[in-house]
């Protein structure tokens, strides 16, 4: 989970930089990540899509029950963030209420299931960086 959130943050930061923004993900952006990538149908759709809009067009059920999954998985998200902070993969910037990647984790070999989860987190980071939070909330029918 910590690696997944790190991958999300890293791709968010990279995409923001690519489109000319000095932007880091606020802590609120992290809560939908694990419920989306640990939900098999959602992950499959994310992996087959190029943009969040196409993912939702292909499978509008992605957002069905997402807020409930976010609420149920919030402790797991906090635990993963805390582990990433402890291992100095990321840090929390209080002034901006955002999370900044500090370093890449040691390159490891993962099985295919983990690779897919990390790829899904990577795509979400890119998509979320390009989408205003208000729009994400409406599109996903959630509260950030």
C-alpha positions, 0 to 999 in steps of 0.5 A: 500500500505504501509503494502504491501511494508513493507511485501515485504521488510520484506520477502526480508530481511528474505529470503536474510538472509536465503540464507546467504546474508546481503542484503536489497532491493534497492529502485528500487526493490519496483516499480514493487511490487504494479503494480504486486499485484494490477493487478488481473491476475498477483496476481492470478498467483503469489499466485498459483506459488512457484517461479518467473520462474514458475509464468512467465512460467504459465502466460507470460502476467504478464510482458505485460504492466508492465513497463507502470503500473510501470510508472503510479503507481510510485507516489502511490509507493512513497506515500506508501514508505513515509507513511511507513517511517513516521510510522517508519515501514521502513527507507531509508539507503542513503549509500546503497540506500536500505530500511530496515524494522524497526518493524512489524506493529500492527497485524491486521485482514484483509479481504481476498482480503487484505490477498491475496495482502499481501501474493503476496507481501511476495512472491515477496520479497522472489523471488526478494531476490533470483534473481539478479536485472539484471535478474529480469529486463530481466525476467520481461521486465522492467527497475529498 
